[in-house]
């Protein structure tokens, strides 16, 4: 699994600092988290792969998180025989998208499927994280955050993998090597030439956890952050304001870097990358984000535009 950080900016794209968006690649598929103005530019520049794009998940309907969607759709329409695309976001995302397509006379050549998240459907504190999307590779879960409008955070979970295949166990059971080994490794029972049926559990160890990524931006501190980020392999979390602007962060329902680092540490995330930096900070000031975050938690730092993160399997 690889995560490509397409941008780290907040509010508006700036020269040299695209808006925050993350492309997650796994198993030959791509899942795009947020899509602010101009996202298609770093997407193409980083060679993420438009044909592989299956999902665009938007946190909320502020311009710096959704205004790039028409551009991505138009870019994808340049491909021949593009596959259907699912768009997940708060209630209103389908109306917004279809109105833009109609009003700008965009020629979209593939089917669009929409999943709208309703604030009234938010779960209780002890309920499982609700599912917004799922396919053969991943499950996308969500929870509401605390912002000036309805905003959600996401947790992208790779499916569990089968346990390790034991050649020794297979030999003890006198299973002929070859295709039968492969069938058992994918979780399929097999019938041997002598008529015996072998279940995968007889040759496989316990299931192994897939990789998990959290994406949470535009929020003040709230319980949902801890649940979404709990023990993930990699979290992308907003760190919009430096400590001297913490009061403004609270007023605008954003996070100061010290809050972000504290939340990341307490959630148990293995690594946290801070994004959605205020445009008021130039590159020199932005370097202070690392200094402030490291004083709270050593595994929290600022992301860099275009940075790539390879997430290895834990086992």
CORQUI-V522153 format. One line per field, one symbol per residue. phi: phi as a letter, one per 20 degrees, with the letter a starting at -180 (. if undefined). psi: psi as a letter, one per 40 degrees, with the letter a starting at -180 (. if undefined). burial: 1 if it has 24 or more other C-alpha atoms within 12 Angstrom, else 0. A space follows every 50 residues. Layout:
BEGIN
phi->???
psi->???
burial->???
END
This chain:
BEGIN
phi->.cddefacecmbfcgnbfffacdddblndccddmbfgngfffgffelfof fefdbcddfaeegfccfeggffffffffeelffgcdddafgoffggffff gffelfeedcfdddcdedffeffffdffffeeabbfdccddbbfdccfcf ccdccedffgdgffeeffffffeleffpgffffffendfcdegenfddeg ffcdffgdffeccdccbmaegbgggfffeglffbcdcfcfcfgfdfffgf felcdegffgfffffffnffbcdeclffffeeffffffgffffffebfdc bfedgnfdcedeffd
psi->hhhhhdieiidihihegiihihhhhifeihhhhigihedddddddefdgd dehdhhhhdifideeeeeddddddddeeihfiiihhhhiihedddddddd dddefhgheihhhihhhhdeehiideiihihdiiaedihhiiiiagaeih iiiihhhiiiiiiihhddddddefhhiadddddddeehiihideeihhid eeeiaiihhaihhihhigiihiddddddehfidhhhiigdiidefddddd defihiddddddddddeehdhhhhafiheehiddddddddddddddhefh iiiiheihhhhihd.
burial->11111111111111001111111111001111111111111110000111 11111111111111111111111111100000001111111111011100 00000001000101111000010000001111100011111111111001 11111111001101110001000010000111011010010000000111 11110000011111111111110111111111111111111110000011 00111111111111111111111111111000000101110111001011 111111011010000
END
